[in-house]
Amino acid sequence: MTQEEIKEQVYTMGRQAKAAAHALSLLSAQQKNEILRAMAAELRACRANIVEENAKDITAGEERGLGVAMLDRLRLDAARVDAIAAGIEKVADLADPVGEELSSWVKPENGIRIQQVRVPIGVIGIIYESRPNVTSDAAVLCLKSGNATILRGGSEAIYSNRAIAAALQAGGQKAGLPANAIQLIPFTNRESVAVMAGMDQWMDLIIPRGGKGLIEAVVSMARMPVIKHYDGICHMYVDTAADLDMAVSLAFDSKTQKPSVCNALETLLVHESIAAEFLPKMAEKMAEKNVELRADACGLEILGSRAQAAAEEDWHTEYLDYILSVKVVKNQTEAAEHINAYGSGHSDCIVTEDEAAAEQFLRQIDSACVYHNVSTRFSDGEEFGFGAEIGISTDKLHARGPMALRELTSYQYRIRGEGQIKGN
């Protein structure tokens, strides 16, 4: 396709999405839930086709040399498709945020009644890579919150994304989904990203999910607000008052339960007073999953051949793999300084039995999610009780942390009266 053809097709989708957003704003909560359940049913009915299309993406990924972790993020089987469908039904069961009254008051001097009400944002563009389940998560969360959406997935999942989007559209239309409420850009030309980022006349918000390069490109081009997270460089600090067995368990889960995701542990900080006892236990457990350890000088002295020397770049790196950087620190202050200097503002944890130390950590770490004795893997919309999530924001405005229904709304003021005028 020529650049002009790409531009025209994406512009057409933008115009259609704007019209769909107006139609969506008139749907009741019950109507939206019926549409969502019809989508889930159609997804299950199309299970075999979705898995078959996904196999094409897996084959192409293997030929391109994608790593094991990336292929796992991409892979779908019958159980994963069923899980996606179940996730849609969970969203249908959630309370509808649209129309919620946030506050209201009456102006005593003139009797004007002012109400602040939650409303949809409008048209939301989602640009994402690798994980085909994002196609469903983004579409259904946008629908439930009354937003039209334009989806642009990566080339590595194009067959899967097309199949999932087709099932969602077909199922939704049977239950009254407005035309063009969910649209997937069917090609993966890079030019489409620039076109989306520039069409602020039809798109109200853009959310990039993917590598740092993609996000920086979108931010540099976007003419509308962007919600983003650049990296998931998550830390765990094992305090001098930690239960060491608990610390080993939490570090192991945070690193290995699913290393390819943004809330996986990347850097482990250990108080010097317990490092000699803790690090060998930790290394033994990590060896079960062949985790490569990269340690600072103090950690290397304790771990010996079980680790290799860490370089400065390791503290900046989101591995998304079975690799963990390890640093021994003098105290909690040094740990906090390291996290605030090298972290990405995503998810960080302290392991300690000292409540005062924990409370201090929760206040001094400038991240969206801060944990005390909990695996970082819980930074997830579903784990927080939000249903599916559309991403995890490390921004501080308008949304922060796991983003779900409420984060996909804005608000408006509705003012009622009996003919009041301002006059002179």
N, C-alpha and C positions, 0 to 999 in steps of 0.2 A: 504493500500500500504506500501511496505517496504521502508526504507530510500533510498536504492539503486534505486528502481523503480522510486521514486519521482525525484531523482537526474537525472536519465537518461531522463525522460520525459521533465523536465525543461531545461536540456542541449540541447535536441533536439529542443525545442522551441527557444532557444537562437541562435542556428545555423541557423534555418529557418528565424528568424527575421533579422539576419545580411544580408542574401541574399535578403530579402524583402527590406531592407533599400537601397541597391544598386539599385534595380528596381524602388523604389519610387523617387530616386534622378533624374531619367530621365523623370518623368511625368511633363507635362506642368501645369501651373496654371488652365487652362481650363479643363484639364483632371481630376485634383484633385477636382475641383468644381462639375463636373458631377458625380463623385463618391459620394461626400458628399450629393448631392441632391437625388441620388438614395438610399442612406442610410436613409435619412429622410423619403422618401416615404415608404420604407420597414418597418421602425419603426411604422409608422401609420397603415400599413396593418397588423402588428402583435400586434396591441394595445391590443386586447382582451386577447391574450395569455400572453403578458407581465404582464397585471394586474392580471391574474389568477395565474401566477407563483409568483408574488409579494405577493399574499394573503397567500401563503405557508410560506413565510418569516415572514409575520406579525403574523401569528398563532404561529409559532415557537418562535418569539420574545416575545409574550405575555406569552407563557408557561415558558420562561426563566426569566420573570419578568423585561423586559426592561421598562424603564420609559416612560412617555407620550412624552417627548421631543425627545427621541431616536426613538420611534416608528413613530413619525411624520417625522423624517429625512428619515426613511426607506420606508414609505408608498408611493405607486404609485396608481393613478387612471387615468381615460382616459384623463382628463385635464392635468395632470402632464406628461403623455407620449407625448401628443401633444406638450407641452411646450419643452420637450427634442428635439423633431423633429424640432420645430421651431428654437431652438438654433443651431442645425446643419446647417440649412439654413442661419442663420445669419453669421456663420463662413464661409460658402461658398461665401457670399457676401463681405467678408473682403478682403483687398488687400493681396496678397501673399508676405510674406517677403523674400522668397527664391530668390536669384539672385539680391537682392537690392545692389546697389553700395554704400558702406559706405564712401569710399574716393578713390582718385586716384591721381597719380602724375608721372612725368617723371624725371628720373635722368639726369640732364643736361650733366654730364661728359661722359655718355656712351649711352644715348638714351633709356635705359631700361624703359619700361612702367609698373608701378606697380598699381594694382587695389585690393582693399579690398572689398570682396563680402560676403554677408550673405549666409550661407549654413546650411543644417540640421545638427543636432548633431549626428544622426545615429539611434541607438536603445535605447529607453527609457523604463525603467521599472517603473510601477506605483503600489505601494502597498497602499491599502486604506481600510477604514472600513465604514460600515453603509449605506452610501448614494449611491444607485444604479445609480443615474444620473451621477456619476463620471465615470462610465464605458463608457458612451457616450462622455462626455466632454473631457476626456483624449484621447480617441481614435481619435476623429475628430480633435482636436487641433494638435495632433502628426501627423496625416495624412496631414493636410493642411500645416504644416511646414516641410513636407517631411521626417518625422521620422517613423520608425516601432516601435510598442509598444507591450510590454508584460504586461498584467493586472493581478493583484492578489488582488481580493476583499476579504472581510471578510465573515466569516461563516454566519453572520446574514442576508446577502443579496445574498446568493449564487444562489438561484433560479432566482431572478430578474436579477442578473448579467449575468447568462448564457443566459437567454432569450434575453436580450438587445444585448449582444455580437453576438449571432446567427443572429439577425436581421441585425445588422450592417455589418456582414460578407456577408450575403446573398445579401443584397442590393448592397453593394460595388462590389461584384464579377460580378454582372450584368452589371456594368459600367466600368469594367476593373481594379478593385483593385488587385494589385499584391498579389499572394498567401502568406499567413502568415504575412501580413503587420499588422494585428490586431489579437493578440492571447490572450485568457483568460485562465489562469491556472484553470482547471475545478474542482480542489479540494482545500481544505482550511487547509491542514496539515501545522503546523507551520514550519516544515522542509523546505517547499518550499521557505520561506522567506530567510533562510540562504543560500539556493542554489542560489537564484537570486542574493543575495548580494555578492556572491563569484565569479560570472561568468563574470569577467571583460574582458575576451577575446571576448565576444560577446555583452556585454551591455556597453553603453557609459555613462549613467546617470541613477540614481535611485531617485525617488521622493516618499517618504512615506507620506501618509495623514491619520492621525488618532490620537490616544491617545499618550501621552508622552512616555509610555512604549514601544509602537511599534517603534516610531521614534528613541528612544535611542538604541533600539536593532539593527535597521537597520544601524545607524551611527557606532555602535561598530563593525559591521561585514563587512561593505561595502568595497570593493576593488576598487570602482569607485566613482566619485564625487556624493554627495548627496545634494539635495535641500530640505529644510525642514522648518517647523515652529513648535516649541514645544507647545506653548500655545497661546491662544487669550485672554490674560488678558488686556482688553481694559478699558481705563479710560476716564472720562469726568470731567473737572475742571470748576466749575461755579464761575466766577470771580466777584469781587465786583462791576464791571461795567456791569454786565450781565442784559439782559432783562429777568426777572424772568419767565414770561409766556413762552417765547421762550425756556428757560432752562428746564422748566418742560416738554414741548413738545418734545424736543430733547432727554432728558433722558428717557422718557417713550418709545419713538420709538426705541432708541438704545437698551433698555433692553428687551422690550416685543414684538416687531414686529416679531422676531423669535429668542427666547433665546437660541436655541440649536446650534447656529452657532458660528464660531470663531470670527466674528466681532461684536458680541453682547456686550453691556456694562456690566462690572463686578464690577467696583469700581467707585463711585461718590465722588469727592472731592469738598468741598464747602468752599468759603471764609468766615471767621468768622463774617465779618461785615454784611452779608446778610443771614446767616444760620438760624436765628430765624424766618425770614419771609419766606425763601425759603423752608426749610425742611418740614414744615407742608403741604404746597401746593404740594410738590413732593410726600409725603407719601399718601395724599388723592388720587392723580392720580394713583399711583402705586397700591393702594388697588383695583382698578377696575380689575386688573389681579391677585390679591392675591399675589403680590410680597412680599417675605419675606425680611425685611430690617435688616441688621446687622451693627450696628453703633458703633463708638468709644465713649469714655466717654462724650465728648461735644455734639455729635449728639444724644446720648441716653438721655441726660438731656433735650433736646428740644423735642424729639419724644416720650419719655415716653414709654407707653405700645405698641405703634405702631412699636417698633423695639426691637431687642434683642442685647445683648452685642456682639461685634465683638471680635474674637480671632486673634492672630498673623497670624495663618494659613489662615484666610479669605483674607488677602491682597495678598496672594500667589495663590489664588484659581481661576481657570476657572470653574465657576459653570455650565454653559450650561443649566441653569434652571431658574425658576422665583425666583432668590435670588440676592440681590444686597448689596454689602458692602458700607458703607457710612463713610466718615471721614471729620471732620472740620479742615481746615488748616489756618494758620495765614496769609499767603500771597502766591503769585504765585511761589516764590522761593521754599517754602516748598512743594507746589503741584508738581512742576517739579522734585524735589528731590525724592518725593514718587514715581512718575511714573517711573523715570529712575531706581529706586531701585527695585520696585516690578513688573513693567510691563514686557511684553514679546516682546516688539519691534514691535507690530502689528499695532494697530490703537488707537490713543488718540486724544481727542478733548478739546478745550477751548471754553467756551461760554462767550462772552464779547462784549461790544460796544466800547471798547478801542482798537483802531487799533494798537497802539504801544505795548500794552500788548500782543495782538494776534501775532504780528510779532516776539516778543521775545519768545513766547511759541513755535511757529513753528520752531525756530532755536534751542531752548534748549532741545527739546524732541527728543530722539534718537530712533525713530520708523519709520517703513516703510511708514506709512500713518499718517499724522498729520492734524487735521481738525480745522477750525474756524467756529463756528456756523453751523455745519453740523452733522447729525447723523452718528455715526460710521458704521452703516449698509451699507453705500455706499462703503465700502472696498470690492470691487467685480469686477472681470474682465469685466462682462457685463455692470455694472454701469459706468465703466471707458471708455466704448466704445470699449473694446477689444473683444467682443463676449463672448463666454464661457471662463472659466478659468480652469487651471489645478491645481490651488492651490494658496495660498498666502504665499510668502516666507518672513521669518524674517531674512534670511541671508543677508549679505552685498555684497557677491560675488556669483555668476555670475548674479543672479537675485534677485530683492527685490520687495516686495509688490505683487499685483495681477499678476499672471504669465499667459501669453497667447502666441500668435504666436511668437513674436520677442524673448521672453525669452526662447523659445524652439529651437533657432538657435544659431549657432556659426558663425565664419567667416573664410575665407581662403584668402591668398594672391595669386593673379594670375599675373604672370610676363611674359611679352611679349617682344620680341626683334627680331633682324635680324642677329642672329649668334654671339652676343657678348660673348667674353670669358674673364675670370678673368686674365689669364696670370700670369706673375711674378709681 
